[in-house]
Amino acid sequence: MSRDVATVRVTVDGRKITVEPYDLSMVGRGRNAPIEWVMTNGGGTSASKGIFSALWRHLRRCLRRCLRREPTWVFPPNGIVIQGNDGQFTQLRPDEKGSKFTCVDQNTDGKTYKYDVNVTNGKDTLTLDPTIRNGTP
């Protein structure tokens, strides 16, 4: 059983929201498994892409945001809403900055749950509905 955090990267590019992975498998993660959704605001980083590439993308995003005064996308209090949650998912909450959302998955059934990812920039709200697949330990 692994107690590693299951991480979902949430990216907003223009008016399109994407999550990676779209279908999150919790099979083999044991009970009380933590999940976190991390806002990447325009592109995640990958070790295979190299640190300089990641820094360059971050710098471009910051400059674009500053020059155009683009608002940052964040998770509101209802940033993650799990449809049909029958007590499997608890402690759903964003962090203080709204850049991360966490929960604990009891992970005691084998059901697949659709969930809504909601992000806002203070003016607009975007929603996407990926899935979490639980697996009994």
Buried (B, 14 or more C-beta within 10 A) or exposed (E): EEEEEBBBBBBBEEEEBBBEEEEBBBEEBBEBBBBBBBBBBBBBBEEEEEEEEBEEBBEEBEEEBEEEEEEBBBBEEBBBBBEEEEEBBEEBEBBEEBBBBBBBBBBBEEEEBEBBBBBBBEEEEBEBEBBBEBBEE
